[in-house]
Amino acid sequence: MNFGFNEEQEMLSKSARSFLEKECPSTYVRKMLDDDLGYGKDLWAKIAEMGWTGLAFPEAYGGLGLGMVDLVVVVEEMGRALLPSPFFPAIVLAGTAIRLGGTEAQRKNLLPLIISGEKLAALALTEPGLRLDAAGIATKATADRKTGGFVLNGVKALVHGAYGADLLLVAARTKAAGKAEGAITLFLVDAKAPGVTITPLKAVDATRRMAEVKLHGVKVGKDAVLGKRDGAWPVIQKTLDRAIVTLSAELVGLAQKCLEMSVEYAKTRVQYGKPIGSFQAIKHPCADMLLEIETAKSAVYYAAWAIDAGQKGASVAASMAKAYAGEAGYRTTARSIQLHGGVGFSWEHDLHLYFKRAKTSELTFGDGKYHREQVARGIGL
């Protein structure tokens, strides 16, 4: 494995940072806090034009044919900027699930629209219990013998990007008995279909919106099945691997930005006639933050490479990355607030936005404890 960026990835990183510094300053992020959707359609269109939405998709569907490492390069910069956008739900979650689990016809019909930004999709997976295994799916899909389709009933909790989405990918149980993993099917559901109710939720992190999705007697045709019936769980697992690596990359980016803000503040804030950065009580936390960020970054890029290379231990690597990056992001942002003193706790300072994103992302799709348990199982402990 080559641990350095190639020339194209270096250029991708620099261009992403330059673009986001211009198009997504903190003033824009704060403006989107009060927006109904939580993001700007104009900026989303520009992101699609930049080709970021198609980075990890094959060229046959309008993508760039690159991989997870290239995606992580850009997402790390998104984390630095706290980019409010439907990128995570529409591209990383729903788009990936369609690419991995859809039929060729479904991929050709849907992926070009998702990559171009014309259609927004969301993956409705977790339920009120927030379990991340197949046994946690209680939403039922009952076969309709008259039409050959299905009727969906259930509740989905904390669905990223559901409000404002055009299409929902709903994980539902199509078998009451048997092995749990072989009883789950993904359905393509029109977000405005009769019986679908999407309620925005107030969350700690207002830069990334979530919603509750209720399905009451929602009728779909047999062509609404994504890929194969009863075969969705392996697709969901692979999608989650990519999602947690993406979240981890974002956490690395935002943590790095907070460290840079802290170091800059420590150089300019003077106490007792000296910059506070000259005191060991400030130096040591900064050094600890740097160590955690670099460790998390190594884990993230290794996991991205493992997925691209089809390594057998890719899922374990993904969980390791999430465990490291989740806790590093939370601790770094918390320490940054403390190092800034009173101003760090004020609404006017941007640090609280980073702290809220870090804490929410740390818990999304499993916290450090959960993923360490996944690693232990994966290596046979």
N, C-alpha and C positions, 0 to 999 in steps of 0.2 A: 504494500500500500504506500502511495506517495502522500506524505503528510502536508505537502505544500500545495497552494493553489497554482493552477496553470495560468497562462497568460490571459485566456478568455475569462476565467473566473475572477482574476484580479480586476479586469476591466468591468466585469459585471458588478462587482462590489463597489467600485468607485462610482460608476454611473448611477447605481441605486442610491448611494448616499447623497450624491449631488442632487438627484431628482427629488428625493424626499426632503432634503433640507430646504429646497425651494418651494415645493408644493405642499409640504405637511409640517409647517412650523407648529410650535405649541399653541399659537393663537388659533390655528385651524382646528387642532384637536379639541380645544376648549369650545370652539363654536359648535362642533358636532355633538357636544354633550347635550345640547338643547334641541338637536334635530330629531324629528320623529323616527327616521330610519337609523340615525347614528353615523351616517357617512354621506359624502357628497357624490352624486352621480357623475358629475363632471370629472372629478379626480379618478373615480372608478373607470371611466371610459379611457382616461389617459394611461392608467395602469395596464389596461387591456391592450392599448396601442403599443405600449412598451414591450409587449410579449411576455410579461411576467406570468400572466394567467395560464399560459401554455407551456411553461418551462419544462414540466415533467410529463407532458403528453406527447404521444407519437405525432409525427408530421402528417400522417394520413388523416388525422382529425383536426388539423389546424394548429397543432402544437409545435414546439421547437425540437422535440426529440431528445431532450437532455435528461438529467437524472436528479435524484434526491440531493446530492451534494450541491449541485447548481441552485436548486430551489432553496436550500438552507442558506446559501450565500446571500440571497436576496432577502429571505425572511429575517435573518439576523439584523439587516438594516431596517426592515420594517419595525422590529422590536425597538431599535434605538429611537425611532420617530414616533412610536406608539400609534402607528397608522390605524385609523378607524376605517374599516372597509369590510366587505363580505368575502374577502380572500379566503379566510380560514374555513367558513362553512361551505361556500360554493365551490371552491377549487380543491382545497385539501381534503375535505370530508366527502361531500356529495360527488364531486368530479372524479375523485379517486375511486370511490365505490362503483361508479358507472364504468370506469375504465377497467377495473379488475373483475367486475362481476357481470357486466351487461353482455347481451348478445352483440354480434357485429352490427346488426341493424340498429340496435339501441345506441351503441357507441357513435355510429355515423349520424344518427338523427339528433342526439343530444349534446355530445361533446363540443362540436363546433359552435353551438349556440352558447354554451357555458363558457368556453374559452374566450369567445368574442365579447363576453359581458352582456349579451342580449338577454339571456335567461339566467335567473338566479335560482339556485337549488339549495336545499338544506337536508341534512341527514337527521331524521327523527329516531334516535336510538334509545337513549336512557329514559328510565321511567322513575316515578316518585321514590322508589327505593335506591336509585342511583347505582345499582349493581352493574358491573361491567362483564358479566358472563351471560351465556345464553339462557340460563335459568332465570335471569332477571327480566326477561321479556314476557310480559303478561298480556300485551295487546294481542287480540285474537283476529284471525282472518278466517271467516267461515265460508266454505265453498257454496256458491249459489248455483244449484243444479239447473235452474231454468236458463240462466244466461251463460254459464260456464265461467263466470267471474267470481269475485269474492266480496264479502261485506266485512269492513274493518271496524272494530270497536276497541277503544283503549285510550290511555292518557300518556303523553310523552312529556318529560320534564327537562328543563334547562336545554332546550334545543337552540343551538347557535344559528343565528341568521334566519329563523323561521318567519319572523315578521317582515314582510316585504318580499318574501320568496315567491317564485312562480311555481316551483315544483318541490314536493317533499318526497324523500326516500324513507319510507316507513318500514321499520323492522317489526314483523308480526309473527305470531306463532301459528303455524299451519298444521301442526300435529299436537294433540293433547297428550299423547303418550310416546314412549320411546326415548332414544337418546336426545338430550336437550339440544345439542349442537346440530342435530339433523332435523330439527323441527322449526327452524327459523327461515323466513322468506322476506326478501326486500320487495316492496311495492312502490311503483311510481304513482304518486297521487297529486292531482291538481290541487294547489294550495287553496283555491277558491271553490273547491267541490262542495256540494251540499253535505252537511254533517261535519265539516272541518271547522274548528274554532281555534284561532291563534290569538293568545293573550300575551302581550309584552310583559316581561317581568322587570321589576326594579332590582338592580344588582349593585354590588359594591363597585364594580368596574363599569362605568357608564360608557367607556370607549369600545366595549364589545357587547352587543346586545344578545339577549337570550329570551326565549318565550316558552310558554306552555302550549302544547298542541293537544286538543281533544278530538277524538274521532268517534262519532256516534252514528252508526249505521251508514258508513261511507261505502258506496258501491263503486267498484272498479272492475274493468274487464279483465279477461285472462291475459291480454297483452300487457297488463300493468305489472306483471311479475318481472322483476329484474333478473335476467339470467335464468337460473334453474330454481324451480320450487324446492323448498326444504334444503337448499344448499348455500344459504347466504352467510352462515356464521364464519366459515374460513375467509370469505371476502371481507366481512366486518373486522375480523382480527387483523388482517393485513392493512386495512384502511386505518385502523387505530394505531398500528405501529408507525405508520407514516405521519399520522396526526400528532402523536406525542413527540416524535422527533422534531416536527415543525414547531410545536409549542416550545420545546426545549431550546431550539435555535433562537426563537423570539425572546425567551428569557435571558439567554446569553447576551443578546444585543441590548436589551434594556438595562441589564446589570452593568454592562460595560459603560453605557452612557452615564449611569448614576455614579460609577466610580470616577469617571472623568470630571463630572460636575463637582464631586467631593474634593478631588485633588486640586482643581482650580480654585475652589473656595478656600481650601487650606493654605494656598499660596498667598491669597489676598487678604484674608481676615486676620487682623492683628490684635493680639492680646499681650499685655505686659511688655509692649514694645517689640514683639516678635510675631512673625506669621505663625499661626497655630500649627501649621504643617511641620514646624521645627520641633514640636513636642512629641515624645514617644507615645503619649496617650492618643495621638492622632495618627502617627506613622503606623503603629501596629495594626489598628483596624483596617487601614488602607491596604497594608500588605496582605492581611487575611482575605480581604475582598478580592484582591488580584489573584491570589492562589485559588480561591474557589471558582472564580470566573474561568481561569485558564484550564482547570481540571474539567469543569463542565463543558467547555468548548471542545476539548479533546474527545470527551465522551460523545458529544453530539455529532461531530464530524465522522467519528468512527462508525456510529450507528447509521448515519446516512450512507456511508460507503458500503457497510454490510448489506443494507437493503438493495443498493444498486448492484452489488456483486452477487446477490442471491445467496448470501451466506446462511448456513443452517442456524446459526445463533443470532440472527438479525433481531428477532423479537426480544431476546435477552439483552442485546445491546441497546435496543430502543428503551426498554424499561430502566436500564442503568443510566442512560442519558437523562431520562425524565426525573429519576430520583436525585441525581446530582444537580441538574439545572433548576429544578423546582425549588429546592432548598437554597441553592446559591442565589437565585433571583430574589427570593423573599428576604434572606438575611442581608444581601447587599443593599437592597432598597431601604430596609429598616435602619441599617447602620448609616447610610447616607443621610437620612433624615436626622439622626442623632448628631452626626458630625456637623451638620449645618446649624445646630442649635435651634433657637426660637424661630428663626425664619423658615427652617425646614418643616415646621408644623403648620405653617400658614397656608391658607387657600391660594394665595397669590403665587406661591412657589409651585413649580411643576412636579416636585418630588412625590407628592401624594398621588398623582396620576400614575406614576411608575409603580409605586407601592401597591396600589389597588390592582393594577394589571398583573403584577407579579404574584400577588396572593391568590387572585382568581385562577391564573394559569397554573399555579402550583397544585391546586386542588382539581382542576379539570382533567377528567379521564384518569384519576388516581393520583394520590399524593406519594411522597417519598416512601412511606411505610408500605403502602400497597405495592409499589413497583419493586422494592427490595424483596418482598415476598415472591413476586413474579420471577425475579432473578434467581432466588434460592430454588424455586421449583424447577426453573429452566436448566439449572446445572445439577439437579438431582440431590439437593440438600433436604 
